[in-house]
Amino acid sequence: MHIKIPKMDRGLVVSCQSFPGEPLYGPNYMASMAKAAVIGGAVGIRANSPEQIAEIKQEVQLPIIGLWKREFAGFDVYITPRFEDAKAVFEAGADVVAIDATHRPRPDGLTLEQTIRMLRELQIPVMADISTYEEGIAAEAYGADFISTTLSGYTSYSPQQKGPDLRLLARLAGIVRVPVVAEGRISTPQHAVQALELGATFVVVGGAITRPHQIVTGFTDALRSFDESVTVR
C-alpha cells in the first residue's frame, strides 16, 4: 500500500484555527491567516473542521494537516474523535488527518488501532496526537505516519507545564522511526529551534501566531503584573 506523505521537513507549520465567539471565527478569516502564513515562509497549515479546511485549500498550495474538534458527552477525546470525522476531514481537502491518539475511549466504539488501520486502508495519512511516551510508541506500532506531542499537558496523566514538552519530544525522536512533530505551547522562535535540535521533523505553532486575543492577553497580563509590583513597592 502506497500512502502519499507530504514533505514538511525542518519547517514551520502554522495552526490556523478559530472557534465560535472569537473575533476571527469563520473560514474566510482562517483562509486569510493561512495566506499570511505562506507569505511568512510556512511549510504547511494545520486547520480545524471540514468547512475551514475546504476554504483554506482553495487559497493556499501548502499541505494541510486537518482535524475536527468535536465534543461528545461522556468522552474526553476531542480531536477528530470518530473514524467518520477523520474521513470527512480528508474529503474536505486535508493531506494528513490528525486524530487523538491517546488510549481513552472513543465515541464510535472503535479502538485507536482499528481507527488508524481503517484510515490507512483508505490511503489517508495519519498524524497521531499523543500526550505520553507510551502513547507515542503505541501509535507507531498501530501504523501512524506522524507522531505529534500535541496533547502533552492536555490529559490529566501527562506533565502539566507552561512550556512545550521537549523532554517527550526528545525521547520519542530517539526511538521511533516515523517523523516526530513538536506541537503544544510553543510560544517563541527559540522553542521552535530547540524542538528541531532535539529531533522534531517540523514544528507546529498556533496560538502564538494566529490567536490575536491570546497574544494581547499575554502582553496585558505582563503589564498588569508589572503595575501591581510597582504599586506594592
CORMO-V611083 format. One record per residue. N is the residue number from 0. PHI is phi in whole degrees, -180 to 180 (none if undefined). D_FIRST is the distance of its C-alpha to the first C-alpha in Angstrom with 1 decimal. Layout:
BEGIN
n: {N:N}
phi: {PHI:PHI}
d_first: {D_FIRST:D_FIRST}
END
This chain:
BEGIN
n: {0:1:2:3:4:5:6:7:8:9:10:11:12:13:14:15:16:17:18:19:20:21:22:23:24:25:26:27:28:29:30:31:32:33:34:35:36:37:38:39:40:41:42:43:44:45:46:47:48:49:50:51:52:53:54:55:56:57:58:59:60:61:62:63:64:65:66:67:68:69:70:71:72:73:74:75:76:77:78:79:80:81:82:83:84:85:86:87:88:89:90:91:92:93:94:95:96:97:98:99:100:101:102:103:104:105:106:107:108:109:110:111:112:113:114:115:116:117:118:119:120:121:122:123:124:125:126:127:128:129:130:131:132:133:134:135:136:137:138:139:140:141:142:143:144:145:146:147:148:149:150:151:152:153:154:155:156:157:158:159:160:161:162:163:164:165:166:167:168:169:170:171:172:173:174:175:176:177:178:179:180:181:182:183:184:185:186:187:188:189:190:191:192:193:194:195:196:197:198:199:200:201:202:203:204:205:206:207:208:209:210:211:212:213:214:215:216:217:218:219:220:221:222:223:224:225:226:227:228:229:230:231:232}
phi: {none:-106:-111:-77:-107:-68:-92:-135:-60:59:-131:-107:-104:-100:-87:-104:-134:-143:-136:-51:95:-91:-60:-103:-73:135:-58:-65:-65:-70:-65:-65:-63:-65:-64:-65:-64:-61:-59:-79:102:-63:-105:-170:-128:-112:-140:-113:86:-56:-62:-71:-62:-61:-67:-65:-60:-73:-104:-130:-101:-72:-60:-116:-93:-103:-151:-145:-81:-138:-104:-128:-55:88:-128:-88:-64:-130:-91:45:-73:-121:-57:-66:-67:-63:-63:-64:-63:-66:-66:-75:128:-68:-89:-137:-110:-93:-131:-63:-116:-80:-91:-75:-59:-108:-63:-92:83:-80:-81:-61:-59:-64:-61:-64:-61:-66:-68:-68:-63:-92:61:-102:-63:-119:-103:-93:-86:-118:-123:-140:-59:-61:-66:-65:-63:-65:-62:-63:-62:-79:111:-62:-88:-137:-123:-121:-81:-46:-97:-64:95:-113:-118:-65:-104:-105:-58:-100:-148:-75:-93:-67:-86:-72:-65:-61:-56:-64:-62:-69:-62:-83:-129:-85:-98:-90:-61:-106:-112:-92:-152:115:61:-86:-115:-138:-58:-65:-58:-63:-64:-57:-61:-65:-61:-90:115:-65:-74:-154:-122:-108:-127:-119:-55:-69:-118:-113:-119:-54:-65:-72:-63:-61:-59:-60:-69:-67:-64:-65:-67:-64:-64:-64:-62:-67:-67:-66:-62:-64:-63}
d_first: {0.0:3.8:6.5:9.9:12.3:16.0:18.5:21.5:22.7:26.4:27.3:28.6:26.8:29.5:29.3:31.1:31.9:35.1:36.4:39.2:42.7:41.7:43.4:40.1:38.3:36.5:33.7:36.1:37.2:33.7:32.7:35.8:34.9:31.5:33.3:35.7:32.8:31.6:35.2:35.3:32.4:29.6:26.0:24.5:25.8:25.3:26.5:27.4:27.3:25.8:29.2:29.5:25.9:26.4:29.7:28.5:25.7:28.4:30.4:28.3:25.5:24.2:20.9:21.6:20.8:21.7:23.2:25.8:28.7:30.1:32.8:33.0:36.2:36.0:32.7:32.4:28.7:29.0:26.0:23.6:24.8:23.1:19.6:21.2:22.6:19.2:18.0:21.3:21.0:17.7:19.3:22.3:20.6:19.3:16.6:16.2:17.5:19.9:20.8:23.5:22.1:25.4:26.2:28.5:28.3:26.4:28.2:25.8:26.1:22.4:21.8:19.9:17.4:16.9:16.8:14.1:11.9:12.7:12.1:8.6:8.1:9.7:7.6:10.9:11.6:14.2:17.4:19.3:23.0:24.8:28.5:28.8:27.5:26.6:24.5:22.6:22.0:20.8:18.5:16.7:16.6:15.1:12.1:13.8:13.0:16.8:19.9:23.0:26.6:27.4:29.1:31.2:34.7:33.7:33.4:36.7:35.5:34.2:36.7:38.9:39.8:40.6:38.4:34.7:33.4:33.0:33.5:30.3:28.4:29.8:29.1:25.4:25.0:26.6:24.3:20.7:18.0:16.5:18.7:21.8:23.5:27.2:28.4:31.4:35.1:34.6:37.8:38.8:37.6:38.6:36.2:33.4:34.4:34.8:31.2:29.9:32.3:31.0:27.3:25.9:23.2:24.9:27.5:27.8:31.4:32.6:36.2:37.8:36.9:36.4:38.7:42.2:44.1:42.6:43.4:47.0:47.3:46.6:49.5:51.9:51.4:52.1:55.2:56.3:56.1:58.1:60.7:61.1:61.5:64.2:66.0:66.1:67.7}
END
